[in-house]
Every structure is written in C-alpha cells, then in structure tokens.
C-alpha cells in the first residue's frame, strides 16, 4: 500500500495559467472551425474537433495538473497489475446469478403493480 499522502495547495503559476488559456483557445478555435467550414463533410469536421481536443490535452499535459494526472495514471496502472481477475467460469456464473435475481425482482415488482392497480380500480369502481 502506498502510504505517501500529498496535499497540493499551490496556486497555479503564471506559465500554467497561460497554458490553460492556450488550451482553451485551441479548443474554442476547433469549435469555430467546425462551424466555419460547414460545407465540408461531417467526418472531416469531426476530425477538426478531435484535433482540437487532442491539441488542448497536449498543452494541458505540460502544466502542473497535467503532471499530477500522468502520475495518477501511472500509479493506477501499477495498482491495476495487482488485481486478481476472475476466471471465465466465475464471470459466467456471477452474470447468470445477476440475471436470475433481476428477473425475480422484476416479477415481484410486476406483481405489486398488478395488485396496486387492481386495488385502485376497485376503489374507483371501474
């Protein structure tokens, strides 16, 4: 278990703020280009948005928060290697149990609904 605890209470540096603004500008520019080039085919315009998002993420990756995100992903992948995954048989058995329980609960709720609707019809005299 990782016992290191970090509290990041630093404010963003001027360079980070400039990078945030640049990333936002790249994203806004990609949306502007999407609508400006309205006569282009849809998939090509979609690529403009994808490129803008990729560019904004690339710029954000070089900020302090981007470094923290990369470190978090790295530690997550390390922890993911420790997971003991269920076998195919265990997964199939568990899925079957969940499906059976869902059907049973659905039947119970359907029965409640039928009884309640019958009682309401009885009270209203229909």
C-alpha positions as CSV (number, residue, x, y, z in Angstrom):
1,X,0.0,0.0,0.0
2,X,1.2,3.4,-0.8
3,X,1.5,5.5,2.4
4,X,2.6,8.7,0.8
5,X,0.0,11.5,1.1
6,X,0.4,14.7,-0.7
7,X,-1.6,17.9,-0.3
8,X,-1.2,20.1,-3.3
9,X,-2.2,23.6,-2.1
10,X,0.0,25.5,-4.5
11,X,-1.6,28.1,-6.7
12,X,-1.1,27.9,-10.5
13,X,2.0,29.6,-11.8
14,X,1.7,32.3,-14.5
15,X,3.1,29.8,-17.1
16,X,0.4,27.3,-16.1
17,X,-2.3,29.9,-16.4
18,X,-1.0,30.8,-19.9
19,X,-1.1,27.2,-20.9
20,X,-4.7,26.8,-19.6
21,X,-5.7,29.9,-21.7
22,X,-3.8,28.5,-24.7
23,X,-5.6,25.1,-24.3
24,X,-8.9,26.8,-24.1
25,X,-8.1,28.9,-27.2
26,X,-7.2,25.8,-29.1
27,X,-10.4,24.1,-28.1
28,X,-12.6,27.1,-29.0
29,X,-10.7,27.5,-32.3
30,X,-11.5,23.9,-33.2
31,X,-15.2,24.5,-32.5
32,X,-15.1,27.7,-34.5
33,X,-13.5,25.9,-37.4
34,X,-16.2,23.2,-37.1
35,X,-18.9,25.7,-37.8
36,X,-16.9,28.0,-40.1
37,X,-16.2,25.1,-42.5
38,X,-19.8,24.0,-42.5
39,X,-19.7,23.0,-46.2
40,X,-17.0,20.3,-45.5
41,X,-18.1,16.7,-45.0
42,X,-19.2,15.8,-41.4
43,X,-16.4,13.3,-40.7
44,X,-13.7,15.8,-41.7
45,X,-15.3,18.5,-39.5
46,X,-15.4,15.9,-36.7
47,X,-11.7,15.4,-37.2
48,X,-11.2,19.1,-36.6
49,X,-12.9,18.8,-33.2
50,X,-10.8,15.7,-32.4
51,X,-7.6,17.5,-33.4
52,X,-8.6,20.5,-31.2
53,X,-9.3,18.3,-28.2
54,X,-6.0,16.4,-28.7
55,X,-4.2,19.7,-29.0
56,X,-5.8,21.1,-25.8
57,X,-5.0,17.9,-23.9
58,X,-1.4,18.1,-25.2
59,X,-1.0,21.6,-24.0
60,X,-2.6,20.8,-20.6
61,X,-0.2,17.8,-20.2
62,X,2.6,20.3,-19.7
63,X,1.0,22.0,-16.7
64,X,1.4,21.1,-13.0
65,X,-2.1,19.5,-13.1
66,X,-1.1,17.5,-16.2
67,X,2.0,16.2,-14.4
68,X,-0.3,15.1,-11.5
69,X,-2.7,13.4,-13.9
70,X,0.1,11.5,-15.5
71,X,1.4,10.4,-12.1
72,X,-2.1,9.3,-11.1
73,X,-2.5,7.3,-14.3
74,X,0.9,5.7,-13.7
75,X,0.1,4.7,-10.2
76,X,-3.3,3.5,-11.3
77,X,-1.7,1.2,-13.9
78,X,0.7,-0.1,-11.2
79,X,-2.3,-0.9,-8.9
80,X,-4.2,-2.5,-11.7
81,X,-1.4,-5.0,-12.1
82,X,-2.1,-6.2,-8.6
83,X,-5.8,-7.1,-9.3
84,X,-6.7,-10.8,-9.4
85,X,-9.2,-11.0,-12.2
86,X,-12.0,-13.6,-12.1
87,X,-11.9,-16.7,-14.4
88,X,-14.3,-17.1,-17.3
89,X,-16.3,-19.6,-15.3
90,X,-16.6,-17.3,-12.3
91,X,-17.7,-14.4,-14.5
92,X,-20.3,-16.5,-16.3
93,X,-21.7,-17.9,-13.0
94,X,-21.9,-14.4,-11.5
95,X,-23.6,-13.0,-14.6
96,X,-26.1,-15.8,-14.5
97,X,-26.9,-15.1,-10.8
98,X,-27.4,-11.4,-11.5
99,X,-29.7,-12.1,-14.4
100,X,-31.8,-14.6,-12.3
101,X,-32.1,-12.0,-9.5
102,X,-33.1,-9.3,-11.9
103,X,-35.8,-11.5,-13.4
104,X,-37.1,-12.4,-9.9
105,X,-37.2,-8.8,-8.7
106,X,-38.9,-7.7,-12.0
107,X,-41.6,-10.4,-11.4
108,X,-42.1,-9.3,-7.8
109,X,-42.4,-5.6,-8.8
110,X,-44.8,-6.6,-11.6
111,X,-46.9,-8.5,-9.1
112,X,-47.0,-5.5,-6.8
113,X,-48.0,-3.3,-9.7
114,X,-50.9,-5.6,-10.7
115,X,-52.2,-5.8,-7.1
116,X,-52.0,-2.0,-6.6
117,X,-53.6,-1.3,-10.0
118,X,-56.4,-3.8,-9.1
119,X,-56.9,-2.1,-5.7
120,X,-57.1,1.3,-7.4
121,X,-59.6,0.1,-9.9
122,X,-61.7,-1.4,-7.1
123,X,-61.6,1.8,-5.1
124,X,-62.6,3.9,-8.2
125,X,-65.4,1.5,-9.1
126,X,-64.2,0.7,-12.6
